[in-house]
Amino acid sequence: MPQAIMETESEYPVPAGVPLPAVLQEVKVRTINFKKKDQYGNRTNEDDSFDKWVWEFKITSGEYAGIKVYGETQDRLTTREDNLVRIWAEQLLGKTIEVGEGLDTDLLVGLACIIECKHEEARDKRDGGKFYPCPVADVFPASGDYVSDAAPATGWGDEPPF
């Protein structure tokens, strides 16, 4: 006769807010097409689009090893405090990116880091099931140290979270 013990299991593939060792595998451009809105917020028939970057990370060890997770950023590198392209690239590179300095994301591919994901509200799938998104929320250097004064407030500070 089969037997089982009740276990805790989440619909999300990885936990939220837990440091996970990872490697950046790819950064791709994704174009989002949409219809423009008029001055009253109504959709028009005029097409428009914008690009964003999709960062693919692969968890490298532990219980979640082999799972791929994704994060999205705008497609611009700026000095804004909340610019994820700059924050994530600086954490991966281990250095501050200066104004006027270029960034080739191909040079980031293969670099190790620590990531944390977040859980977003479940979404309906076309087949009637649910999708449980858990995008990358933060990227930290593999060493556990910040490299920039501009690092986000969600960072480790002087103490790593593990």
C-alpha positions in Angstrom: 0.0 0.0 0.0 1.5 3.4 -1.0 2.3 5.9 1.7 3.2 9.5 1.7 4.2 12.3 4.1 2.8 15.8 3.7 5.5 18.2 2.5 5.5 21.9 2.0 5.8 22.8 -1.6 5.4 26.1 -3.4 4.0 26.7 -6.9 7.0 29.1 -7.5 10.1 27.4 -8.9 12.5 29.3 -6.4 11.9 31.0 -3.1 11.6 34.8 -2.8 14.3 36.8 -1.0 16.8 33.9 -0.7 20.4 34.4 -1.9 21.1 31.9 -4.7 24.4 31.3 -6.5 24.0 31.9 -10.2 25.8 32.7 -13.5 24.6 35.1 -16.1 23.9 33.1 -19.3 22.5 35.6 -21.7 21.1 39.1 -22.2 18.6 39.4 -25.0 16.6 42.3 -26.5 12.9 41.9 -26.5 10.7 44.3 -28.4 7.3 45.1 -26.9 4.7 46.2 -29.5 1.6 48.2 -28.4 -1.0 50.7 -29.5 -0.5 54.3 -28.6 -3.1 56.0 -26.4 -4.7 59.4 -27.0 -4.9 62.3 -24.5 -7.8 60.6 -22.8 -6.1 57.3 -22.3 -8.0 55.5 -25.0 -6.1 53.2 -27.4 -5.6 54.4 -30.9 -4.8 52.4 -34.1 -1.3 53.9 -34.1 1.4 51.2 -33.5 4.5 51.9 -31.3 7.1 49.8 -29.6 9.9 49.8 -27.1 12.8 47.5 -26.3 13.8 46.0 -23.0 16.6 43.6 -22.0 15.9 40.1 -20.6 18.7 38.7 -18.4 18.8 35.0 -18.1 20.5 33.5 -15.0 21.1 29.9 -14.2 21.3 28.8 -10.5 24.6 26.9 -10.1 24.3 25.0 -6.8 22.1 23.9 -4.0 18.6 22.6 -4.1 17.6 24.8 -7.1 20.7 24.1 -9.2 20.0 24.1 -12.9 16.9 26.3 -12.8 16.9 29.3 -15.1 15.4 32.6 -13.9 15.0 35.8 -15.7 15.0 39.5 -15.0 14.0 42.4 -17.1 15.5 45.9 -17.4 15.1 48.9 -19.6 17.6 49.0 -22.5 19.6 52.0 -21.3 22.6 52.4 -19.0 22.2 55.6 -16.9 23.3 57.2 -13.7 19.8 57.0 -12.2 19.8 55.5 -8.8 17.2 52.9 -9.9 18.8 51.9 -13.2 19.0 48.1 -13.0 21.3 47.8 -16.1 23.9 49.8 -14.2 23.3 48.2 -10.8 23.4 44.6 -12.2 26.4 45.2 -14.5 28.4 46.9 -11.7 27.7 44.0 -9.4 28.7 41.4 -12.0 31.8 43.4 -13.1 32.9 44.3 -9.5 33.5 47.9 -10.5 31.7 51.2 -10.9 30.8 52.2 -14.5 31.8 55.8 -15.2 29.8 58.3 -17.2 30.8 57.9 -20.9 31.9 54.3 -20.4 30.4 51.7 -22.7 28.9 48.4 -21.7 29.0 45.2 -23.8 26.7 42.7 -22.2 28.6 39.9 -23.9 31.4 40.6 -21.4 29.0 39.9 -18.6 27.9 36.5 -19.8 29.5 33.7 -17.8 30.1 35.8 -14.7 29.1 34.4 -11.3 26.9 36.3 -8.9 24.3 35.9 -6.2 20.7 36.6 -7.1 17.5 37.1 -5.2 14.1 36.6 -6.8 10.7 37.9 -5.9 7.2 36.4 -6.2 4.7 38.1 -8.4 0.9 37.5 -8.4 0.0 34.3 -10.3 -1.3 34.8 -13.9 -3.7 32.8 -15.9 -2.3 30.7 -18.7 -4.1 30.1 -22.0 -4.6 26.4 -21.1 -6.5 27.3 -18.0 -3.6 26.7 -15.6 -1.6 29.3 -13.6 1.9 30.8 -14.2 3.8 31.8 -11.0 6.4 34.4 -12.0 9.4 34.9 -9.8 11.7 37.3 -11.6 15.2 38.3 -10.5 14.9 41.2 -8.1 18.5 41.8 -7.1 21.9 40.9 -8.3 24.9 40.8 -5.9 28.6 40.1 -6.6 29.6 36.5 -6.0 31.9 37.8 -3.2 29.0 39.3 -1.3 30.4 42.8 -1.3 28.9 45.9 -3.0 31.2 47.8 -5.3 29.3 51.0 -5.7 27.8 53.7 -3.4 24.9 53.7 -5.8 23.9 50.1 -4.9 20.2 49.7 -4.2 18.9 50.0 -0.6 17.9 46.3 -0.8 21.5 45.3 -0.7 23.5 43.5 2.0 25.4 46.5 3.4 28.2 45.1 5.6 26.6 41.8 6.3 25.7 39.1 3.7 22.2 37.7 4.2 23.4 34.1 4.8 
